[in-house]
Amino acid sequence: MLRLIFGGTFDPIHRGHIETSLSAFAHLSADCMHVVPSAQPPHRDYPGASATQRLRMTELAYAELPQVYVDDCELRREGPSYSLLTLQQMRAQWPTDSLVFLLGDDAFAKLDTWHGWQQLLSHAHLAVMQRPHHASQWSPTVQALYQQHRATECEDLHQRTAGHILTLATPAIDVSATSLRHAIASGGEWRHWVAPAVADYIQQQGLYLAK
């Protein structure tokens, strides 16, 4: 069984998150996907919405997809949301499944700054999402890691439980959570960038309005 793991702050979750994750899900022929909202992202400032609100928005965004599980494991854990701890927990829970951790090219470029980054591939594969006409500069350390663990096709990730790195081409969707929050605060157009249920929730909760 192949489990895709997709983490993020999701502040708020938008079409870019949903469409790229579902594209990867289909491309990898995954059996299920775990979407994991971060509590205290170690590489980012604190989010604008509360953990409970971000969790609820994520649940609403994927509500009609039974193969997607919104996992609150990082929200229940104290301290920073280190990906290594999440992967260790999931590996202990599913020791014989293939685990694939999905991350963006920008994040992968900085992988050697992550907590316990050398151990990540002991617990999971890495699937690196690359946008068209956008290439991040990988450090020599990250380049060497990729060359050592590079997978040539999706089937490689089904054959082993962990240890490969695969790059994936993802849809080009010109939206970010930062630009979305700004649009909401400034009264611009924004509802088309999120699921209808998420848009309704944002308005009901009065999220991201200018103070």
MORA-V809856 format. One record per residue. RES is the residue in one letter. PHI is phi in whole degrees, -180 to 180 (none if undefined). Layout:
res:phi
RES:PHI
RES:PHI
This chain:
res:phi
M:none
L:-111
R:-109
L:-93
I:-120
F:-127
G:-110
G:174
T:-75
F:53
D:-126
P:-97
I:-74
H:-136
R:-59
G:-60
H:-60
I:-67
E:-70
T:-70
S:-68
L:-71
S:-63
A:-65
F:-56
A:-69
H:-63
L:-87
S:53
A:-72
D:-86
C:-158
M:-132
H:-103
V:-101
V:-121
P:-67
S:-81
A:-87
Q:-123
P:-60
P:-67
H:-107
R:-140
D:-68
Y:-64
P:-72
G:-82
A:-89
S:-72
A:-60
T:-63
Q:-68
R:-66
L:-62
R:-65
M:-61
T:-66
E:-61
L:-65
A:-64
Y:-108
A:-59
E:-93
L:-119
P:-64
Q:-84
V:-107
Y:-112
V:-88
D:-108
D:-97
C:-60
E:-75
L:-73
R:-84
R:-96
E:-78
G:91
P:-61
S:-86
Y:-75
S:-61
L:-58
L:-64
T:-65
L:-68
Q:-62
Q:-64
M:-70
R:-65
A:-65
Q:-77
W:-129
P:-66
T:-107
D:-88
S:-79
L:-108
V:-124
F:-92
L:-94
L:-147
G:-79
D:-61
D:-63
A:-69
F:-63
A:-61
K:-108
L:-58
D:-74
T:-102
W:-77
H:-63
G:61
W:-61
Q:-66
Q:-95
L:-57
L:-74
S:-75
H:-111
A:-156
H:-82
L:-117
A:-114
V:-101
M:-82
Q:-119
R:-83
P:-60
H:62
H:-140
A:-132
S:-83
Q:-88
W:-83
S:-70
P:-55
T:-64
V:-68
Q:-60
A:-65
L:-62
Y:-63
Q:-63
Q:-72
H:-116
R:-60
A:-102
T:-97
E:-152
C:-61
E:-59
D:-58
L:-76
H:-84
Q:-82
R:-128
T:-83
A:-166
G:109
H:-103
I:-124
L:-126
T:-93
L:-128
A:-80
T:-121
P:-61
A:-89
I:-124
D:-86
V:-151
S:-136
A:-62
T:-63
S:-66
L:-68
R:-61
H:-64
A:-63
I:-65
A:-65
S:-95
G:79
G:-83
E:-79
W:-151
R:-59
H:-69
W:-90
V:-130
A:-64
P:-52
A:-66
V:-70
A:-60
D:-63
Y:-65
I:-58
Q:-70
Q:-63
Q:-87
G:65
L:-78
Y:65
L:-75
A:-62
K:-78
